[in-house]
Structure formats: structure tokens, C-alpha cells
């Protein structure tokens, strides 16, 4: 069976978007079975914090799931969202011993109420997956507040 070729998403931020806009991202592991990401949670969370502390991105929320991560973050226009995410994926794959899917999903948030909605969705993801009873119990998130 011939599978259709998956087109690459552009991830280019239009020039009229203000620097530091907030984005909702989903990044999926190459192998979506077996909880591969939880086995290297320390690497992923440490790298996410490192990028935040060094101004590569400005995380508002990061939640690690068994086969994907969700984050809400602001990105500077230079070097740009795509370059920052791809560099983070390369680093974490090399140090975690796994692979990511080629692309990622991103959505620019346009209103404060959209942020609250997405933050609730991200926090509740492990609860909906049956991994914990309350989002506060999920250890694979940053910040821990």
C-alpha cells in the first residue's frame, strides 16, 4: 500500500505577530507506544527548564505525557519558534535516546481566555488519560506550582 506523503508544516510566524506571542504546542515521540518519554523525564524537564532559564523560550506550562509533551510558551522572533523547538528536539533526542516525530503542532493564542482554556486542557491531560487523580499529583510538569 502506498501511503500519502505527509507535507511539512511551515511554522513561520507572520511578520505582523508581536514578538513574544504565546503558543500552545504539542510535540509527539516517534514511537507513540510504551511510554518512551517518561523513561527520560529528567532529561526532558531539565532541558525545558534550561531553555526557559536561558531565554530560548519562556515557559508558562510544560506537561510531559508518556508519548508527547504539551507546552504553553512565548518565543522570541529570533531565532524563531521552529528553530528553537527543533534544537530542543535534537538535544533531548540525543540525550534521551529516543526519536521525535518529524514535525509538531503549534497554535498561537490570541486572547487571555484562550490561554486559560489551553492551560486547563494541558493540566488535565494526565487526569483524562487515567495517569493520576488530580493534575497536581502529576510529577512530570513544570512549573510545579
FENWO-V137495 format. One record per residue. N is the residue number from 1. RES is the residue in three letters. OMEGA is omega in degrees with one decimal (none if undefined). Layout:
N&RES&OMEGA, N&RES&OMEGA
This chain:
1&UNK&178.2, 2&UNK&179.6, 3&UNK&178.9, 4&UNK&179.0, 5&UNK&180.0, 6&UNK&-179.4, 7&UNK&-179.2, 8&UNK&178.7, 9&UNK&-173.9, 10&UNK&-178.2, 11&UNK&178.0, 12&UNK&179.7, 13&UNK&178.9, 14&UNK&-175.9, 15&UNK&-178.7, 16&UNK&178.0, 17&UNK&-178.4, 18&UNK&176.1, 19&UNK&177.5, 20&UNK&177.5, 21&UNK&-179.2, 22&UNK&-178.8, 23&UNK&169.8, 24&UNK&-179.5, 25&UNK&169.2, 26&UNK&179.8, 27&UNK&-173.7, 28&UNK&174.9, 29&UNK&177.1, 30&UNK&176.6, 31&UNK&-173.8, 32&UNK&178.3, 33&UNK&173.0, 34&UNK&176.9, 35&UNK&-175.4, 36&UNK&-175.1, 37&UNK&-179.6, 38&UNK&179.4, 39&UNK&177.4, 40&UNK&-178.6, 41&UNK&-179.0, 42&UNK&179.0, 43&UNK&-176.4, 44&UNK&-179.5, 45&UNK&178.0, 46&UNK&178.8, 47&UNK&177.9, 48&UNK&177.2, 49&UNK&179.9, 50&UNK&179.2, 51&UNK&178.8, 52&UNK&-176.4, 53&UNK&179.9, 54&UNK&172.9, 55&UNK&176.7, 56&UNK&171.3, 57&UNK&-179.5, 58&UNK&-174.8, 59&UNK&169.1, 60&UNK&-178.8, 61&UNK&178.4, 62&UNK&179.5, 63&UNK&179.2, 64&UNK&175.9, 65&UNK&-178.1, 66&UNK&-175.7, 67&UNK&177.6, 68&UNK&173.0, 69&UNK&171.5, 70&UNK&172.6, 71&UNK&171.2, 72&UNK&-173.3, 73&UNK&171.8, 74&UNK&-178.6, 75&UNK&173.0, 76&UNK&-179.2, 77&UNK&177.2, 78&UNK&8.3, 79&UNK&175.8, 80&UNK&-176.4, 81&UNK&-176.4, 82&UNK&-177.5, 83&UNK&-179.2, 84&UNK&-179.0, 85&UNK&179.8, 86&UNK&177.0, 87&UNK&178.3, 88&UNK&178.4, 89&UNK&179.1, 90&UNK&-178.9, 91&UNK&-176.0, 92&UNK&177.8, 93&UNK&-179.3, 94&UNK&-176.6, 95&UNK&179.6, 96&UNK&177.3, 97&UNK&178.2, 98&UNK&177.8, 99&UNK&175.1, 100&UNK&168.0, 101&UNK&-174.1, 102&UNK&-172.2, 103&UNK&176.0, 104&UNK&178.4, 105&UNK&174.7, 106&UNK&178.5, 107&UNK&178.2, 108&UNK&178.3, 109&UNK&-173.5, 110&UNK&-176.6, 111&UNK&179.0, 112&UNK&-178.8, 113&UNK&176.0, 114&UNK&177.3, 115&UNK&-179.1, 116&UNK&179.0, 117&UNK&-179.5, 118&UNK&179.0, 119&UNK&177.7, 120&UNK&178.4, 121&UNK&-177.6, 122&UNK&-179.6, 123&UNK&-175.7, 124&UNK&-177.8, 125&UNK&178.5, 126&UNK&177.5, 127&UNK&178.5, 128&UNK&179.8, 129&UNK&178.9, 130&UNK&-177.8, 131&UNK&178.4, 132&UNK&-178.2, 133&UNK&-178.0, 134&UNK&-177.3, 135&UNK&178.8, 136&UNK&-179.8, 137&UNK&-175.6, 138&UNK&-175.0, 139&UNK&-172.4, 140&UNK&179.7, 141&UNK&175.2, 142&UNK&-5.3, 143&UNK&-176.5, 144&UNK&-178.6, 145&UNK&none
